[in-house]
Amino acid sequence: MRFVLGVAAIVLSGCASSAYRIGGDPISPAGVAETPCESKEWLVIAPTRAEVASKSKGTSSPEDGLGLYRVGSNTPLSIPAIEDLTTPSVGAKRSALAPHERRQVVAAGLGVAGLIAIAVGTIVFVNAFESRTTVVNGTPTEETSIAGGTAAMGGTLVGVGFGLGIAGLVVNPSHAERTRADATRYVFFDPPDDRASVEGMVKRHNEDVRRWCSQPNH
């Protein structure tokens, strides 16, 4: 059961973020959003903390920087996922996260395949046992027969499922690696990104949003 839960954790890993907003007023370099259209894509900057775990000690330590948010939200945005941000700094974040995300995808795929194989193998194995009632000298008797080939196939599938699950556990990034990836994904740190550079990037983004929303039909 613990193994199955571990494999399931592979599929669900990465859902919870170790980065979060902390105290401090939000910054909106291009002013406030003035229309519902602008509010949908407008970005604000706020102090953000990432809890980064140590590879050796296993304990977490806070690292503070700046995160990006939608208007009225306290949930940090994934910086590399904002397509309009094309600065070298954001490009470096995308490059740094690419190997981590590939490992997560591979681990999740192996985990899902392992769970499916275990489930199918268990069903096949159980169905290999067939019970029937026969009457001997007027007395009902329960007899159980086993389809050897079917049982062997079910056992093989379960074994394959465990193998895939173990491979997924091996490939899956560690907790420390996931927290470091969250720090890269959600937070600008100084260095390399000082407050002025982050504000300039967000200001350009919001000015582009304002121009787009000012066009007819928006």
C-alpha distance (Angstrom), angle and dihedral (degrees) to the residues before:
residue distance angle dihedral
M1 . . .
R2 3.82 . .
F3 3.78 89.2 .
V4 3.81 92.4 52.0
L5 3.82 90.0 48.6
G6 3.78 89.1 50.3
V7 3.79 91.7 51.9
A8 3.80 90.2 47.5
A9 3.80 88.9 51.9
I10 3.81 88.5 59.6
V11 3.79 90.3 59.9
L12 3.80 92.4 47.8
S13 3.80 98.4 39.9
G14 3.77 116.6 117.3
C15 3.79 94.1 33.6
A16 3.81 94.6 105.1
S17 3.78 117.3 59.6
S18 3.80 124.8 -143.7
A19 3.83 90.6 -153.6
Y20 3.80 121.9 87.8
R21 3.78 143.4 163.2
I22 3.80 118.8 -92.5
G23 3.80 133.0 -167.1
G24 3.77 120.5 -56.2
D25 3.77 137.6 90.6
P26 3.80 117.4 -83.0
I27 3.79 118.6 -109.1
S28 3.79 121.8 -136.2
P29 3.83 107.1 -176.3
A30 3.82 95.2 -171.1
G31 3.79 94.9 44.4
V32 3.77 126.6 -102.9
A33 3.78 126.4 -39.4
E34 3.79 107.9 -95.5
T35 3.80 103.7 -169.1
P36 3.81 136.8 35.7
C37 3.81 87.7 -110.3
E38 3.80 91.7 57.3
S39 3.80 93.1 44.5
K40 3.82 91.8 60.9
E41 3.81 94.2 63.7
W42 3.81 102.6 18.4
L43 3.80 116.2 123.4
V44 3.77 128.8 -149.1
I45 3.79 128.2 -173.0
A46 3.80 123.6 -131.6
P47 3.82 136.9 168.4
T48 3.79 109.0 -87.3
R49 3.79 133.2 -172.4
A50 3.78 128.9 -152.2
E51 3.81 119.8 -160.5
V52 3.79 102.8 -143.3
A53 3.80 119.2 -167.0
S54 3.78 121.9 -141.8
K55 3.81 116.1 -119.9
S56 3.80 92.9 -140.6
K57 3.82 104.9 33.6
G58 3.80 99.2 32.7
T59 3.81 91.2 -140.5
S60 3.80 123.3 121.8
S61 3.79 128.1 -125.7
P62 3.83 126.9 -168.4
E63 3.79 121.2 -111.3
D64 3.80 115.1 -170.9
G65 3.78 128.6 -153.5
L66 3.80 140.3 122.0
G67 3.78 129.0 -58.2
L68 3.80 134.8 -169.8
Y69 3.81 123.1 -119.1
R70 3.77 141.3 177.3
V71 3.78 117.3 -114.4
G72 3.81 109.8 -74.0
S73 3.80 94.8 4.7
N74 3.81 128.7 120.1
T75 3.80 94.5 -167.3
P76 3.81 113.8 99.4
L77 3.79 116.7 -125.2
S78 3.79 123.5 -126.4
I79 3.80 99.7 -105.3
P80 3.84 96.4 -153.7
A81 3.82 89.9 50.1
I82 3.82 92.7 63.4
E83 3.80 98.7 93.6
D84 3.81 96.2 -163.2
L85 3.80 91.7 62.3
T86 3.79 103.9 88.6
T87 3.80 102.5 156.9
P88 3.82 120.2 133.6
S89 3.81 88.7 -110.5
V90 3.80 93.0 57.6
G91 3.80 90.3 42.6
A92 3.81 88.7 55.1
K93 3.80 89.6 52.9
R94 3.82 91.3 51.8
S95 3.80 91.1 49.9
A96 3.79 92.9 47.4
L97 3.81 92.6 50.1
A98 3.82 97.4 45.0
P99 3.86 97.3 84.7
H100 3.82 91.4 44.9
E101 3.80 92.2 51.1
R102 3.81 91.8 47.6
R103 3.80 90.0 53.8
Q104 3.79 90.8 49.5
V105 3.80 91.8 51.2
V106 3.81 92.5 48.3
A107 3.82 92.2 45.8
A108 3.81 92.2 48.2
G109 3.81 91.0 48.7
L110 3.79 91.8 51.0
G111 3.79 90.7 46.1
V112 3.80 93.6 51.6
A113 3.80 92.0 45.5
G114 3.81 90.1 48.8
L115 3.80 93.5 51.2
I116 3.82 91.4 47.8
A117 3.80 92.1 48.9
I118 3.81 91.8 49.1
A119 3.81 92.1 48.3
V120 3.82 94.5 46.8
G121 3.81 92.1 43.6
T122 3.80 91.5 51.4
I123 3.81 91.7 50.5
V124 3.83 91.9 48.0
F125 3.82 91.7 47.5
V126 3.81 93.3 49.5
N127 3.80 91.3 47.9
A128 3.81 89.4 54.6
F129 3.81 88.1 75.0
E130 3.77 114.4 78.0
S131 3.78 125.1 -175.9
R132 3.77 125.4 -160.8
T133 3.76 135.6 171.3
T134 3.78 120.1 -127.7
V135 3.79 128.9 -178.7
V136 3.79 116.2 -128.2
N137 3.78 116.4 -175.9
G138 3.76 88.9 -19.9
T139 3.82 93.9 -51.3
P140 3.83 119.6 114.9
T141 3.79 110.7 -126.7
E142 3.80 126.8 -168.6
E143 3.78 113.4 -136.8
T144 3.80 126.8 -173.1
S145 3.78 122.8 -157.3
I146 3.79 127.9 -171.5
A147 3.79 125.1 -146.7
G148 3.79 98.0 -142.8
G149 3.79 96.3 -162.3
T150 3.80 93.1 49.4
A151 3.81 92.4 47.0
A152 3.80 90.9 49.9
M153 3.80 90.8 49.9
G154 3.80 91.0 50.8
G155 3.79 91.8 49.2
T156 3.79 90.7 48.8
L157 3.80 91.8 51.8
V158 3.79 91.4 50.1
G159 3.81 89.7 50.2
V160 3.79 91.2 49.6
G161 3.80 89.2 49.3
F162 3.80 91.5 53.7
G163 3.79 89.8 48.1
L164 3.79 92.2 52.2
G165 3.78 90.6 46.5
I166 3.80 92.4 51.9
A167 3.81 90.1 49.0
G168 3.80 89.0 51.6
L169 3.80 91.4 50.9
V170 3.79 90.3 51.3
V171 3.81 94.3 48.6
N172 3.80 96.0 42.2
P173 3.84 113.1 102.4
S174 3.79 115.4 -107.3
H175 3.80 123.0 -110.4
A176 3.81 90.6 -102.4
E177 3.81 90.9 51.3
R178 3.80 91.5 49.4
T179 3.80 92.9 51.6
R180 3.80 90.7 49.1
A181 3.81 89.4 50.1
D182 3.82 90.1 50.7
A183 3.79 89.5 52.2
T184 3.80 89.8 52.6
R185 3.80 93.0 44.2
Y186 3.80 100.1 47.7
V187 3.80 109.3 23.9
F188 3.80 138.6 62.7
F189 3.80 110.5 -149.5
D190 3.80 128.5 -161.2
P191 2.98 107.9 -105.4
P192 2.98 112.7 61.0
D193 3.83 95.9 18.7
D194 3.78 115.1 39.3
R195 3.79 121.9 -163.2
A196 3.82 93.8 -103.0
S197 3.82 93.1 56.4
V198 3.81 92.3 47.9
E199 3.80 91.9 48.0
G200 3.81 91.2 48.9
M201 3.79 92.1 51.0
V202 3.81 93.0 48.7
K203 3.79 91.9 45.2
R204 3.82 91.0 55.3
H205 3.80 90.5 47.7
N206 3.80 93.7 50.6
E207 3.81 92.4 45.6
D208 3.81 88.3 54.1
V209 3.81 89.1 50.2
R210 3.81 90.5 51.1
R211 3.80 92.3 50.2
W212 3.80 91.6 48.1
C213 3.81 92.9 48.4
S214 3.80 91.8 48.4
Q215 3.80 91.4 61.6
P216 3.82 118.3 99.3
N217 3.81 116.5 -82.1
H218 3.81 93.7 24.0
